[in-house]
């Protein structure tokens, strides 16, 4: 099984530079995605999200949708369907 750092890195590279920093004593991690234009997104990931594969996948899906919207594109409906399916589990 791939670790959480690797799963997130694989999901966003090579389009974004992926940076992780431990920010809080509770185990939360700050994820920063940057591209040629600068910081695309900063998001805190809780320890629970980090350790649970389903929550981590929901986070990745949410970030992809957010980034797509920020670029002015329409997010694929399959991304919403996958997120809804995972959330229903």
C-alpha positions as CSV (number, residue, x, y, z in Angstrom):
1,X,0.0,0.0,0.0
2,X,1.2,3.5,-0.9
3,X,1.7,5.9,2.0
4,X,-0.4,9.1,2.2
5,X,2.5,11.4,1.1
6,X,3.0,9.3,-2.0
7,X,-0.7,9.1,-2.9
8,X,-1.1,12.9,-2.8
9,X,2.2,13.5,-4.6
10,X,1.2,11.0,-7.3
11,X,-2.3,12.7,-7.7
12,X,-0.9,16.1,-8.4
13,X,2.6,15.8,-9.9
14,X,3.8,16.8,-12.5
15,X,1.3,19.6,-12.8
16,X,2.0,20.9,-9.3
17,X,4.9,21.0,-6.9
18,X,3.7,19.3,-3.8
19,X,5.0,20.4,-0.4
20,X,4.1,19.0,3.1
21,X,4.8,20.6,6.4
22,X,3.8,19.5,9.9
23,X,2.1,22.5,11.4
24,X,0.3,21.4,14.5
25,X,1.1,19.1,17.5
26,X,-2.1,17.2,16.8
27,X,-0.5,15.7,13.6
28,X,-2.2,18.0,11.1
29,X,-0.2,18.6,8.0
30,X,-0.2,21.7,5.7
31,X,-0.4,20.7,2.0
32,X,0.8,23.3,-0.5
33,X,0.4,22.9,-4.2
34,X,2.3,25.4,-6.4
35,X,2.6,25.8,-10.1
36,X,4.3,28.3,-12.5
37,X,1.8,31.0,-11.4
38,X,2.5,30.5,-7.7
39,X,0.5,28.9,-4.8
40,X,-2.5,27.1,-6.2
41,X,-3.9,25.8,-2.9
42,X,-3.0,25.5,0.7
43,X,-5.0,23.0,2.8
44,X,-4.7,21.6,6.3
45,X,-5.1,17.8,6.4
46,X,-6.2,16.5,9.8
47,X,-4.6,13.4,11.2
48,X,-7.8,11.5,10.7
49,X,-8.0,12.4,7.0
50,X,-4.3,11.5,6.7
51,X,-4.7,8.0,8.1
52,X,-8.0,7.0,6.6
53,X,-7.7,5.9,2.9
54,X,-11.3,6.8,2.1
55,X,-11.1,10.3,3.7
56,X,-7.8,10.8,1.9
57,X,-9.3,9.9,-1.4
58,X,-12.2,12.3,-0.8
59,X,-9.7,15.1,0.0
60,X,-7.8,14.4,-3.3
61,X,-11.1,14.4,-5.2
62,X,-12.1,17.7,-3.6
63,X,-8.8,19.3,-4.4
64,X,-9.0,18.2,-8.0
65,X,-12.5,19.7,-8.4
66,X,-11.4,22.9,-6.7
67,X,-8.4,23.3,-8.9
68,X,-10.4,22.6,-12.0
69,X,-12.9,25.3,-11.0
70,X,-10.1,27.8,-10.2
71,X,-8.8,27.2,-13.8
72,X,-12.3,28.2,-15.1
73,X,-13.0,24.7,-16.3
74,X,-16.1,22.5,-15.7
75,X,-15.3,19.6,-13.3
76,X,-16.0,16.2,-14.8
77,X,-19.2,14.7,-13.4
78,X,-17.4,11.5,-12.7
79,X,-15.4,13.3,-10.1
80,X,-18.6,14.3,-8.3
81,X,-20.1,10.8,-8.7
82,X,-16.9,9.2,-7.2
83,X,-16.9,11.6,-4.3
84,X,-20.5,11.1,-3.6
85,X,-20.1,7.3,-3.9
86,X,-17.2,7.3,-1.4
87,X,-19.0,9.7,0.9
88,X,-22.0,7.3,1.0
89,X,-19.9,4.4,2.1
